[in-house]
Amino acid sequence: MWKKIALLVVVAVFIIGASGGCLSGEKPNLSGNWEGQLQSVTLPTSANISITGLTQDSNGKFTGGTVEVKYNPDTQEEVSLSASIVPNDSKTDEWLATIIAHGTVSQDTTVTYGGKRFNIPADTEYEFEFLLPHAYGCRGGSLNELSGGYILRLQDQTLDTGTVTITRQ
């Protein structure tokens, strides 16, 4: 009986100790400028992304910044979409950064690659959503690279999805 209790105590101490670093509640500071690549699943292409002026308050909410995505960079079919980060919907915690950005094109815009395309009508708001898991609560230190997924939406319609990798500049 005592052996079982002793084993249970050892296991409990190990579990508490192992999870201790992962339950710190610390949020990483992700403020600054970031650049990287999107790899589209919808279109057989990649895109350049830059996030400039990302600001964050002490509660982990992103309070400002601009996202720019260039589809088909450095080609005749290059299309640039710029969007402002939405402060009430964008935040980070010890596990995940969520960035929501809204933008509007001034004229009809078509992104084309390899015979596939999607359209954004003039004066229509679009939304980028980036979900970037980082497990900072377990790792600590500084985060200089993030990878995750993204979605580009036009109202309730998904135009593009894929993966994103960004690096702090």
Backbone torsions as a table, in degrees:
resi	resn	phi	psi	omega
1	MET	NA	-46.0	-179.5
2	TRP	-65.5	-31.6	178.2
3	LYS	-65.1	-40.8	178.8
4	LYS	-65.3	-41.4	179.2
5	ILE	-65.9	-43.8	179.4
6	ALA	-62.3	-42.7	178.1
7	LEU	-63.4	-41.9	178.1
8	LEU	-62.2	-41.7	178.5
9	VAL	-64.7	-44.1	179.4
10	VAL	-61.6	-45.4	178.8
11	VAL	-63.2	-43.5	179.5
12	ALA	-62.3	-43.5	178.1
13	VAL	-62.8	-41.8	179.2
14	PHE	-62.6	-44.8	-179.2
15	ILE	-64.0	-44.8	179.6
16	ILE	-64.0	-43.3	179.3
17	GLY	-65.4	-40.5	-179.1
18	ALA	-67.9	-34.2	-178.7
19	SER	-87.6	-11.5	-176.4
20	GLY	-55.5	-45.8	179.3
21	GLY	-70.4	-22.7	-177.6
22	CYS	-90.0	-3.3	-179.2
23	LEU	-116.5	26.8	-175.2
24	SER	-69.9	-26.4	-179.2
25	GLY	78.0	2.8	179.4
26	GLU	-72.4	143.0	176.5
27	LYS	-110.5	136.9	179.4
28	PRO	-74.1	152.5	173.0
29	ASN	-90.3	109.8	-178.0
30	LEU	-105.1	11.1	179.6
31	SER	-59.0	151.4	176.0
32	GLY	125.5	-156.6	-178.7
33	ASN	-113.2	139.4	-177.9
34	TRP	-131.8	146.3	175.3
35	GLU	-139.7	154.1	178.2
36	GLY	177.6	-151.8	-173.7
37	GLN	-130.0	144.1	166.8
38	LEU	-106.0	139.2	172.9
39	GLN	-116.3	107.3	-174.9
40	SER	-73.1	141.7	171.2
41	VAL	-94.1	-31.6	-177.7
42	THR	-71.3	-47.7	177.9
43	LEU	-109.3	145.3	179.2
44	PRO	-80.0	62.7	-176.8
45	THR	-147.6	168.4	171.4
46	SER	-117.5	169.3	-179.8
47	ALA	-143.2	152.8	173.4
48	ASN	-88.2	144.7	177.0
49	ILE	-131.4	140.7	169.9
50	SER	-135.1	138.1	174.1
51	ILE	-117.9	115.8	-176.7
52	THR	-115.6	145.0	176.6
53	GLY	64.7	29.5	178.6
54	LEU	-65.6	122.1	178.3
55	THR	-120.3	152.1	-173.0
56	GLN	-143.2	138.6	176.3
57	ASP	-89.8	179.0	-175.9
58	SER	-69.3	-15.3	177.9
59	ASN	-90.0	-0.4	178.8
60	GLY	92.5	1.9	178.7
61	LYS	-83.4	135.5	175.4
62	PHE	-79.4	126.9	-173.5
63	THR	-105.2	-6.5	178.9
64	GLY	-179.9	168.9	178.6
65	GLY	139.7	167.1	-178.8
66	THR	-128.3	137.5	175.6
67	VAL	-108.3	131.7	173.2
68	GLU	-127.6	127.6	178.5
69	VAL	-118.8	127.1	177.3
70	LYS	-112.9	106.6	174.0
71	TYR	-77.8	145.6	179.5
72	ASN	50.4	54.1	-175.4
73	PRO	-61.0	145.1	176.7
74	ASP	60.3	31.3	175.0
75	THR	-129.4	172.3	176.1
76	GLN	-67.9	-19.5	-179.3
77	GLU	-96.8	15.4	-179.9
78	GLU	-61.5	132.0	176.2
79	VAL	-130.5	127.7	-179.5
80	SER	-108.5	127.5	176.2
81	LEU	-117.4	123.5	-179.3
82	SER	-113.3	141.2	-177.3
83	ALA	-147.4	149.3	178.5
84	SER	-97.3	138.4	179.9
85	ILE	-67.5	135.7	-179.5
86	VAL	-91.4	107.6	-174.0
87	PRO	-58.8	-39.2	-175.9
88	ASN	-71.5	-19.6	-176.6
89	ASP	-108.8	-7.4	-174.0
90	SER	-108.7	130.9	-177.0
91	LYS	-164.2	171.0	170.2
92	THR	-135.5	154.0	171.0
93	ASP	-131.5	-161.1	-177.6
94	GLU	-75.5	-3.7	-175.6
95	TRP	-122.6	-32.2	-167.4
96	LEU	-149.6	137.1	170.2
97	ALA	-104.7	131.2	176.8
98	THR	-119.0	120.8	178.5
99	ILE	-120.1	122.2	176.3
100	ILE	-113.5	130.2	179.1
101	ALA	-135.1	137.0	180.0
102	HIS	-113.9	141.9	176.6
103	GLY	-146.1	167.0	178.6
104	THR	-138.4	136.2	175.2
105	VAL	-92.3	145.5	-177.9
106	SER	-84.8	-17.2	178.5
107	GLN	-141.4	163.6	177.5
108	ASP	-54.0	131.7	-175.9
109	THR	-128.6	131.8	178.4
110	THR	-122.4	128.9	173.3
111	VAL	-102.2	121.7	-175.7
112	THR	-127.4	141.6	171.6
113	TYR	-162.6	130.3	175.9
114	GLY	56.5	35.8	179.1
115	GLY	82.7	-5.7	176.4
116	LYS	-102.9	154.9	-177.4
117	ARG	-158.1	160.7	165.1
118	PHE	-141.8	153.4	-174.4
119	ASN	-118.5	145.0	171.4
120	ILE	-124.8	112.0	-179.9
121	PRO	-66.9	152.8	178.5
122	ALA	-55.6	143.8	175.9
123	ASP	61.2	25.1	177.6
124	THR	-108.7	132.9	-179.7
125	GLU	-78.9	135.2	174.3
126	TYR	-117.9	163.8	-176.7
127	GLU	-135.8	131.5	167.7
128	PHE	-100.2	136.0	172.4
129	GLU	-125.5	124.8	179.1
130	PHE	-116.7	127.0	176.4
131	LEU	-115.6	112.0	-171.5
132	LEU	-122.1	91.5	178.3
133	PRO	-69.0	139.5	-179.0
134	HIS	-138.6	-14.4	177.3
135	ALA	51.2	37.4	179.4
136	TYR	-58.5	-31.5	-179.6
137	GLY	-58.6	-26.5	177.4
138	CYS	-96.8	-31.9	-173.1
139	ARG	-90.9	-40.9	-175.6
140	GLY	65.7	-163.5	179.2
141	GLY	73.1	-152.0	179.8
142	SER	-113.3	149.2	178.7
143	LEU	-107.8	120.8	-179.9
144	ASN	-118.2	-4.2	176.9
145	GLU	-144.8	136.4	178.1
146	LEU	-131.3	142.5	176.8
147	SER	-135.5	146.5	178.7
148	GLY	-179.2	-146.9	-177.6
149	GLY	-119.4	162.6	176.0
150	TYR	-141.4	158.0	175.3
151	ILE	-137.4	135.8	171.2
152	LEU	-110.2	121.2	-177.5
153	ARG	-118.9	147.6	170.8
154	LEU	-121.1	106.5	-170.6
155	GLN	54.9	-119.7	-179.4
156	ASP	-98.6	6.2	-176.9
157	GLN	-99.2	130.2	175.8
158	THR	-83.4	121.5	178.8
159	LEU	-93.2	-37.4	-174.3
160	ASP	-152.5	145.5	174.1
161	THR	-140.9	164.1	177.0
162	GLY	165.0	-156.2	-179.1
163	THR	-113.6	155.0	179.8
164	VAL	-134.6	140.4	172.4
165	THR	-132.8	123.9	-179.9
166	ILE	-127.8	151.5	-179.2
167	THR	-126.4	138.5	177.7
168	ARG	-68.2	135.9	-179.1
169	GLN	-97.7	NA	NA
